[in-house]
């Protein structure tokens, strides 16, 4: 059974207001609130929560409707991006909001004592590959998907540039995984950060058949029960988003400073 206790509300703003109002239960008994949309960045955090067995509730943030720009959400995630979390039982027993997927993974690793080792050499290895994903794999794969699927014009240079760079990055992972079972040696938040992006390899113009060690790693992680539960979270509104709708495209791709 999925540990995620899904809310019946699909409005992030209402969920955040409910959080601000507080509840009667002591903070230690309240679930972590995950502000979420089913994307590779959202999957990172649902995987970690499931792997750690931490109780959580999903608060959908419909990025196609601009819910990420609501003032209540910006108080949690000032970069108007999901995922974000609110942990009612944060440091000192007081609530804490955390945004940016890498920072959330590190926070949950410290909180749970899992998948983020304390020993310095192992710790450094995890951070190397976590930051590699945050600064490289995620942005490059995201651009590859954008220019291959969503750009209004077919720009051959951009398609080749980002598809080739993702191919290079997959090669880096493949070489690493030829020598190690997981990216940092043992299964960690670094693997959780990367697996959702590799899940979309075809959209990025990649064939996992060209990367046998990467494919072995992906299939191993995908088979983990916690990962299956995390990927199984369904947000009904996400499946009905029409990426051809000019209003949706303006929200997702037409933003400037506010």
N, C-alpha and C positions, 0 to 999 in steps of 0.2 A: 504494500500500500504506500502511495506517495506520501512522504512526510509533509509536503507542501499543503497547508490548509488554505485552499483557494478561496478568496473573497468573492462574493457575488457582485461586488461593485467593479465596474470597469473604468472608473474615472479616478485617475491618480490624485487629482486635486481633492476629491472628497475623502480619499483614503488618508491623505496627509493631514487634512483638517481633523480627522478622527484621531490620528496620532497625537496631534498637538493638544487635543482636548484631554487626552489621557484616559486611562481605564482604571478600574478598581483593583486589579490584580497587582501584586508586588512586581517590580521590574524584573526580578530574576525569573518570574513565572511567565513573562510575556514573550512571545516569539519575536525573532528578528523579522523586520519588515523589509522585503526585497522589492524594490521598484524596478520593474522588469518589462522587457519586450523580447520576443524570441529571436535573438541575433547571436552571433558568436560572442559578443561581449556579455550579453545577458546569460548565456549558457555557462560561462566561466563561473559565475557566482552560484547559480543553481546547482552546478556540479559540486562545488566546494561545500555548500550547505548540506547536500545529500551525503557526501562522503564523510563529513564530520558528525552527521546525525544531529545537527542543531535544529531545533524547532523553528520554523519560519512560515510566514504567510506571504503570498504573492500579491503585490499591488501593481496591476498593469499600468503602464505608461504608454498610451497610444501615440507614438511619435508621428504617425501619419496625420493626426488631427492637431498636432501642436501642443499636446498636454505637457510636454517637457518645458514649455515656456511659461507655465503658470507660476505666479509668484510663490505659491506655497511649495512647489517643487524646486524652484530656484533656491529657496532657503536651505534645501538639502543638497542640491547638486547645482552649484552656480554656473557650471559650464553647460547647462541645459542638455545633458546627456545622461542616459541610463547605461548601465545599472547604477543604483545607489542603494544603500541600506540605512536603516535606523535600528540600532541595537538598544532596546530599553535598559538593558543591564550592561552598560558600557563601563569604562574605567571609573572606579570609585562608586560603582552602583548607580551611576547617572547615565541618562540616555546620551548616545553619540550618533551623529550622522556621518557617513563616510561615502565619498564619491570617488570615481575613477576605479576601474576594474582591478588594476594592479594593486592599488592601495587597499582595496577591499579584501583581496586574496591574502595580502600580508596581514591585515588586521585579524581576519578570521583564523589564519594560521597561528598567530600569537595567542589569540583567545582560546583556541581549542588545543593548542600544543600538537597539532597534526599537520603533516605534509609541508612543513616549513622548519627544517631542522635547526637546532641551536648550535651544533658543532660548526666551527667557523668555516672549514673547507667545504662542507656540505651546504652550509648557508650561502656562501659565495656562489657556488655552482647553481643553486636554485635562482638566486637573484640575477645572475648572468643571463640565464635563459628566459626568465620572466621579463626582464627589460628588453631582451632581444625581440620578444614577441610584441611587447607594447610599442617599441620604437620602430620595428621593422615589419614583421610578418603581418600584423593587423593592418597598419596603414597601407602597405603595398597591396595586400590582398583585397582590401576594401576598394582601392582605386581600380584594381583590375576588374572587379565585379562591376563597378560603376561604368567604366568605359566600354565594357563588353556587353552590358545589359541595359543600362539606363540613360546613357548620354543621348541627347536628341539627334546628334549627327555621329556618323561612324568616323572616328578620328584614328586612322591607322597607326600613326606614330604613338599616340597614347595607349592604344590597345597593345601594341608590341612592347612598348616600354614597360608597362606594369605586368603584363603576362610573363615577359622574360625575367623580370626581377623576382616575381613569385616563384618561377621555376628555379632560379638561383637559390632562393631561400629554402625551397623544398630540398634541393641538393645538399644544403648545409645540414638540415635536419637528418637527411638520409645518411650522410657520412657520420654524423654523431651517433646515430642509432645503430650503425653497423658495429660500433664498439661498446654501446651501453644499452641496457634494456629500456631505460627511460632517459629523458633529456639531461637530467641532473644526476643520473645514476640510479636513484630510487624514485618511485612515483611521488610527484610533488605538485605544488601549485603551478610550477612551470608547465607541466604537461596539461593541466586543466586549462591554462591560458591559451594553449595552442590547438587543442583538439577540435574546438568548434570551427576554427578557420579551416582546418584540413577537411572537416566534414563537408565543406563547400568547394572542394578542389575542382570539381567539374565546372562550376560557375566561373572559376578563376582561370579556366583554360588548361588545367593540369590533369594528367593521367597518373594515378597512383601506381599503375603497373610499371611505370618507369622508375619508381622509387621503392624497391622491395622492403627495405628496412623500415622506411616510413610507413608503408602499408601494414607491416606486421605490428608496429607500434599503435597505429590507429585502430586496427581490429582488436588488439588487446584491450585498449582503453574503452572502446565502444561496448565491449562485452561486459564491463564491470556493472554490477547491479545499480550502484548509485548513479552512474552515468546514464544508464537506461532510464532511470526515474527522472533525472534532470531533463533529458531530451524529450521525455514524454509529456512534459507540462504543455498544456494547450491553452492558448488564448484565442477565443473564437474570432474576435475582431481582426486579429492578425491575418487570418486566412482569407479575409474578404477585402483586403486593401488592394485597390486598383492603382498600380504604379503608373498607368497612363493618364490618370486624372491630373489635370493641371494644378488643381488645388493641393493635391498630395505632393506633387513634384515641387511646388513652390515652398511647401513647409520643409521638405527633406533636403532640397538642393539649392534653395534660393535665399538662404539666410545671410544677413550682414549684421554688423554690430547694432545692438539695441540700446 
